[in-house]
Amino acid sequence: MSKSAVFSGNFPWQTHEKHLSIETYQEHRFSMGKDTKPRDGDQDAIEVNETAAQSVGMLKAVISGETYEAVAARFGKSRTAVERRIKAIAAQLSKEVGIQGLNEEGAAFVRRLRLHQDAILMALESFEPSLPCGSRETRILSSEEIAQAVLRIKGRSSRPWHDIALFYLLFATGARPLEIARLEVRDYLDADGSVRRESQMRAEVAITRKPRSLYFTSTRLDEVLTLYLKERLALQLGVHTAGAYRGLDPDSRLFLSATGEGFKVTPYGKEGQLRFLCRPILETYDKLFRYAELKGVSALSARRTVISRLYERGANEDQVGLLLGISERSAVRALLSRPKPTIAVLVNELI
């Protein structure tokens, strides 16, 4: 079968390696232009692209003969998550690019996928996944769902206060996982031990490398972080000899492992790009979403939930952008458009 029978066109980020890594995908995608530094707000697109690139890699692995279980272990996901994402990306590929002999319904079966391995690999050369894949990033959580999620995490986690605090931070601040991984004790506490209600996302913490306001104004988050920090102190994790900062080292990471280490942040890309990845915190959040039984939820879903709550309270796109570190209104709208009522709704019962 010729390539033209399967697809037309080509994308410069595609590779012919058996497994497409996240780093390879991003390096190709963001090195196409002269300006290799992503603009403000692009990190959200990067996070979604990571998910899409992973889904493509999972599909390639399965059609080459690996089992769902093996792929799940390699990507640090559950078997169910891998199966769902492979089915979604295969169906999207079949629908948007077209593969002879493989319809959208058939894409759900591994045996049929493997029968069409060559055609699928060929079609992937012209395929750029829609964002998001399998509606993973679109879900908005209600207050009730968040409360139920916390109860499930508490019942299943070996470090409940640490994990619940991590979970709450996503929804209380709108911060990205990488930013949360970089937070230090001094970002949350003043020297006298009180909470910094109006703190700052320092430039070295923010993905955009620009400082912005950071608010710790959630009672629920305070309660859980208080329990976690007391636990840290009892276990002598990141402590300080002085009595300030509740006895904790102000320069230590806010979240530490059971051995006293922070989440490992790894630089990648070309020199001068200032791009970083924190796989451990992404894997931790995946685990927490599984504990919470939140299907179709990701860290990006949490940011969209935050935007939705802000809109409900009357925030405009500029205010949302200031909180989330996004300078362009269009980038805010790309995450979640502000609901616009119809004229009929606006004029109903004006008096």
C-alpha positions in Angstrom: 0.0 0.0 0.0 1.4 3.4 -0.9 1.6 6.3 1.6 -0.8 8.3 -0.4 -3.5 5.7 0.1 -3.3 6.2 3.8 -2.4 9.8 4.4 -1.2 13.0 2.9 1.1 15.6 4.4 3.8 15.4 7.0 4.6 16.9 10.4 8.1 17.9 11.3 7.8 16.6 14.9 7.2 13.0 13.9 9.9 10.4 14.3 10.3 6.9 12.9 11.5 5.5 16.2 9.4 2.7 17.6 8.5 4.6 20.8 8.1 8.4 20.8 9.3 9.9 24.0 7.8 13.0 25.6 11.2 14.8 25.5 11.7 14.0 21.8 8.2 15.2 20.9 8.6 18.5 22.8 12.1 19.1 21.5 10.9 18.7 17.9 7.7 20.7 18.5 9.3 23.7 20.1 12.6 23.9 18.1 10.8 24.4 14.8 10.8 28.2 15.2 13.7 30.6 15.9 12.3 31.4 19.4 12.8 28.2 21.4 11.4 29.6 24.6 7.7 29.0 25.0 5.4 32.0 25.5 3.4 32.6 28.7 0.6 30.1 28.9 2.2 27.6 26.5 3.0 25.2 29.4 -0.6 24.1 29.5 -0.4 23.2 25.8 2.9 21.4 26.6 1.2 19.3 29.3 -1.6 18.3 27.0 0.9 17.5 24.3 2.8 15.3 26.8 -0.5 13.3 27.2 -1.0 13.1 23.4 2.6 12.0 22.9 2.3 9.4 25.6 -0.9 8.0 24.0 0.9 7.7 20.6 3.8 5.9 22.3 1.4 3.5 24.1 -0.3 2.7 20.8 3.0 2.0 19.1 4.1 -0.2 22.0 0.9 -2.3 21.9 0.8 -2.8 18.1 4.5 -3.9 18.3 3.5 -6.8 20.6 3.6 -5.4 24.2 0.8 -6.2 26.5 -1.4 -3.5 28.2 0.3 -4.5 31.5 3.8 -4.1 30.2 3.0 -0.7 28.7 1.3 0.4 31.9 4.4 -0.5 33.9 6.7 1.4 31.5 4.6 4.6 31.5 3.7 4.5 35.2 0.0 4.2 34.5 -2.8 1.8 35.4 -3.7 -0.9 32.9 -7.2 0.6 32.6 -5.8 4.1 31.8 -3.5 2.7 29.1 -6.3 0.7 27.5 -8.6 3.7 27.5 -6.0 6.0 26.0 -4.9 3.5 23.3 -8.5 3.0 22.2 -9.1 6.8 22.1 -6.0 7.6 20.1 -6.6 4.6 17.7 -10.2 5.6 17.1 -9.1 9.2 16.5 -6.4 8.1 14.1 -8.8 5.9 12.1 -11.4 8.7 11.9 -9.1 11.6 11.1 -6.4 10.0 8.9 -8.1 6.9 7.6 -6.7 3.4 7.5 -7.8 0.8 4.9 -9.6 -2.1 6.6 -9.7 -0.5 10.0 -12.9 1.3 11.0 -13.5 3.3 14.2 -15.2 0.4 16.0 -12.5 -2.0 15.1 -9.9 0.3 16.6 -10.9 -0.9 20.0 -9.4 -4.4 19.6 -5.7 -5.1 20.0 -5.7 -8.0 17.6 -7.1 -5.8 14.8 -4.7 -3.0 15.6 -1.8 -5.4 15.2 -3.1 -6.7 11.9 -2.8 -3.2 10.6 0.5 -2.3 12.3 2.2 -1.1 9.1 -0.7 1.1 8.1 -1.0 2.6 11.6 2.7 3.5 11.7 2.4 5.0 8.3 -0.7 7.0 9.2 1.0 8.3 12.4 3.5 10.1 10.2 0.8 12.6 9.3 -1.2 12.6 12.5 -1.3 15.3 15.1 -3.7 14.2 17.9 -6.6 16.5 18.8 -6.4 18.0 22.2 -7.3 16.5 24.4 -7.3 12.8 23.6 -10.3 10.8 24.9 -11.7 13.9 26.6 -9.2 13.5 29.4 -8.6 17.1 30.0 -12.2 18.6 29.9 -13.8 17.5 33.1 -14.8 20.2 35.7 -15.1 18.9 39.3 -17.9 19.9 41.6 -17.3 20.6 45.3 -19.0 17.3 46.2 -16.7 15.4 43.9 -13.6 17.0 45.4 -14.9 16.2 48.9 -15.5 12.5 48.0 -12.1 12.3 46.3 -10.4 13.5 49.5 -12.2 10.8 51.5 -11.0 8.1 49.1 -7.4 9.3 49.1 -7.4 9.4 52.9 -8.6 5.8 53.1 -6.1 4.5 50.5 -2.9 6.6 51.0 0.0 5.6 53.2 0.8 9.3 53.7 -2.7 10.8 53.8 -1.9 14.4 55.0 0.9 14.7 52.4 -1.2 13.4 49.6 -4.4 15.3 50.5 -2.4 18.6 50.8 -1.0 17.9 47.3 -4.5 17.3 45.9 -6.0 20.4 47.6 -3.2 22.6 46.3 -4.2 22.1 42.7 -7.7 23.3 43.3 -6.9 26.0 45.9 -4.2 27.8 44.0 -4.4 26.8 40.3 -0.7 26.1 40.4 0.9 23.6 37.9 2.4 20.4 39.2 5.9 21.5 38.4 5.4 24.8 40.4 4.0 22.8 43.4 7.0 20.6 43.3 9.3 23.6 43.6 7.4 25.3 46.4 9.4 25.8 49.6 8.4 26.2 53.3 9.0 29.9 53.1 6.5 30.3 50.3 3.7 29.0 52.6 4.9 30.2 56.1 6.2 33.5 57.5 9.0 33.3 60.0 6.6 33.5 63.0 4.9 30.3 61.7 1.7 32.0 60.4 0.4 31.3 56.9 1.3 33.7 54.2 -2.2 34.5 52.9 -0.9 36.7 50.1 2.4 35.0 49.1 4.3 35.1 45.8 5.0 32.5 43.2 8.7 33.3 42.9 10.3 33.6 39.5 12.4 30.5 40.2 9.3 28.6 41.0 7.0 29.8 38.3 7.1 28.0 34.9 6.9 31.4 33.1 9.9 32.6 35.1 7.9 35.6 36.1 6.7 36.2 39.7 3.0 36.4 40.3 0.6 36.5 43.3 0.0 33.3 45.2 -2.9 33.0 47.6 -3.2 30.5 50.5 -6.7 31.3 51.6 -8.3 27.9 51.9 -9.2 26.6 55.4 -9.3 23.0 54.3 -5.8 23.3 52.8 -4.5 24.9 56.0 -5.9 22.2 58.2 -4.3 19.4 56.1 -1.0 21.2 55.6 -0.8 21.8 59.4 -1.1 18.1 60.0 1.4 17.3 57.3 4.0 19.8 58.6 3.6 18.5 62.2 4.2 15.0 60.8 7.3 16.3 59.0 8.6 17.8 62.3 8.0 14.6 64.2 9.9 12.6 61.5 12.7 15.2 61.5 12.3 15.9 57.7 13.7 19.2 56.7 13.9 20.7 60.2 15.7 23.8 61.4 17.4 24.3 64.8 15.8 27.7 65.2 12.2 28.0 66.4 11.1 30.0 63.3 8.9 28.6 60.5 7.4 26.1 63.0 10.8 24.5 63.4 11.1 23.7 59.7 13.9 24.7 57.3 12.4 27.6 55.3 14.5 26.7 52.3 13.4 23.1 52.2 10.8 22.0 49.7 7.2 22.2 51.1 6.6 18.6 50.1 9.2 15.9 50.9 9.3 12.2 50.5 9.4 9.8 53.4 13.2 9.9 53.1 13.3 13.7 53.2 13.9 14.4 49.5 11.9 16.8 47.3 10.4 15.9 44.0 13.2 15.6 41.4 13.0 18.3 38.7 14.9 17.4 35.5 16.0 19.9 32.8 15.6 18.9 29.2 15.7 20.4 25.7 18.5 22.4 24.2 20.8 24.8 26.1 19.1 28.0 27.1 15.5 26.8 26.7 15.0 26.7 30.5 12.5 23.8 30.3 12.0 21.3 33.0 10.0 18.2 33.7 9.0 16.6 37.1 7.9 13.1 36.3 7.7 12.1 40.0 5.0 14.6 40.8 3.0 13.8 37.6 3.1 10.1 38.6 2.0 11.1 42.1 -1.0 13.0 40.8 -1.9 10.1 38.5 -1.8 7.9 41.6 -4.0 10.3 43.6 -6.6 10.5 40.8 -6.7 6.7 40.8 -7.2 6.6 44.5 -9.9 9.2 44.2 -11.6 7.2 41.4 -11.7 10.3 39.3 -12.0 9.1 35.7 -10.9 11.5 33.0 -9.3 13.9 35.5 -5.8 15.4 35.3 -3.9 18.3 36.7 -5.0 20.4 33.7 -8.6 19.5 34.6 -7.9 21.0 38.0 -6.8 24.3 36.5 -9.9 24.4 34.4 -12.0 23.7 37.5 -10.2 26.7 39.2 -11.0 28.9 36.2 -14.7 27.7 36.2 -15.0 28.6 40.0 -13.4 32.0 39.3 -15.8 32.7 36.5 -18.7 31.8 38.8 -17.5 34.4 41.3 -17.4 37.1 38.6 -13.7 37.1 37.6 -12.7 38.3 34.2 -10.1 36.8 31.9 -7.4 39.3 33.1 -7.9 38.3 36.7 -7.8 34.6 35.8 -4.6 35.2 33.8 -2.9 37.0 36.7 -3.7 34.1 39.1 -2.6 31.4 36.8 0.4 33.1 35.2 -1.1 33.5 31.7 -0.5 36.9 30.1 -2.8 36.6 27.1 -6.6 36.5 27.2 -6.6 34.1 24.2 -4.6 31.6 26.2 -7.1 31.8 29.1 -9.9 31.2 26.7 -8.1 28.3 25.2 -8.2 26.6 28.6 -11.8 27.4 29.3 -14.1 30.0 27.7 -16.1 32.3 29.9 -19.8 31.3 29.8 -21.8 33.9 27.9 -25.6 34.0 28.6 -28.0 34.5 25.7 -30.0 37.7 25.3 -33.1 35.9 26.4 -31.5 35.0 29.7 -30.1 38.4 30.2 -33.5 40.2 29.7 -35.6 37.6 31.6 -37.4 39.2 34.6 -35.5 42.5 34.5 -38.0 43.9 36.9 
